[in-house]
Amino acid sequence: MAVIFIVISQILLYLCFSILAGIFILLLVPSKYRPDIKIPMHTLPIFIIMIPVLTFFPVLDIALFLAPRMGKDIFESLQIVLTAYTIGIAWSFTLLVSSLLLLLITLEKSIRKNISASLGLLFTFGLILTVAWTSHASSMDPVRGIIGDFIHLTAVSVWVGIILIVGWCSLNHKNWLEFLNWFSKLAIGCLVATALSGLFLMDVIVDSYIDSWIVSYGQGLILKHLFILPLLFYALVNGLIVKFNITKDPTFNPTFWIRVEGVILFVIFTITAHFSQQPPPHGNYLTSAEVSPLFQLFHNNSIDSGSTITFAMSLNTLCFFLLSILFIVLMVLSFFNKASIMVSVLFSCLFVTSIYLMIMVTTVLL
């Protein structure tokens, strides 16, 4: 039950970072380069207050775990975690930066908009840095881990944040071409930064990417990476096809497709939050309890620390490959037929499921 609360808190935390980053960036963008947006400034204090609350759940979880083992009550255990553990010290900085950001929002009317937005964005990045400080990667390699996790989370937060605010808070689709001209370049930069920092983090955390699929953390990695495929599809739709349609038909409303892109990014957030609570596959020691239940569905034979994965094609591989092609076609048709968001997302999930099953039935344990 505690794991569920932590996973939910992580998902909400990522959303808070994204919304704050999106709001502050769009406040800095001149109105002629974006559609008219009703930016929910009154919700900013809520999202800011939620950050130290949400980041406190892992701190409390460790305190509850240590209290009976140290023979102390929860308050003494909590004091030890806050003063002696990295996650507790980092949370203290999170609380401090959140307080400063909340103070800035309170004084926002007396400060020039571009200055307050710039400072707000800087504080948001500072909050992301405190979270990167407590990541799995930073515990294994403090310098590379913190840098990699900070770049990774910052790039995704900027990308998702702008999509969320524009997708759900825009009042019209004025200046959409001007918006896409700069946002497409920014999205490409965020994608490259996310990919490179992801590779950087895997080099720190994972000894072998393919062999990591045996454990739950590795299963999370492959699912997250597979969802990047439909994400690229919708990014391409927004960057090229939507832009072409707007030039041909000024009344074309592109908001729908940026919302679909946002939903896919939210799915990736959810996968990241869930599997980030699993221990990373670092080292050669592996117990049967650490083997992923998902992986065991395809391989019920004995698995140990010496097990490695290779690939062997079969008829099942071909079947799932053809099925994935079918769902790609349906994703394309959903665009031209203006299907609902849920239909488009469903086809995307089925496409990812087909590719995942294709890979899993092709794996062979040695």
CORVENLIN-V457850 format. One record per run of one state. SS is the DSSP state (H for helix, E for strand, - for the rest). FROM is the first residue (numbers start at 1). TO is the last residue. If there is no record, write none. Layout:
ss/from/to
SS/FROM/TO
SS/FROM/TO
//
This chain:
ss/from/to
-/1/1
H/2/28
-/29/30
H/31/33
-/34/36
E/37/37
-/38/40
H/41/70
-/71/73
H/74/84
-/85/85
H/86/106
-/107/107
H/108/110
-/111/112
H/113/132
-/133/135
H/136/140
-/141/141
H/142/169
E/170/170
-/171/175
H/176/205
-/206/210
H/211/214
E/215/215
H/216/248
-/249/254
H/255/275
-/276/287
H/288/290
E/291/291
-/292/292
H/293/296
-/297/308
E/309/311
-/312/314
H/315/336
-/337/340
H/341/362
E/363/365
-/366/366
//
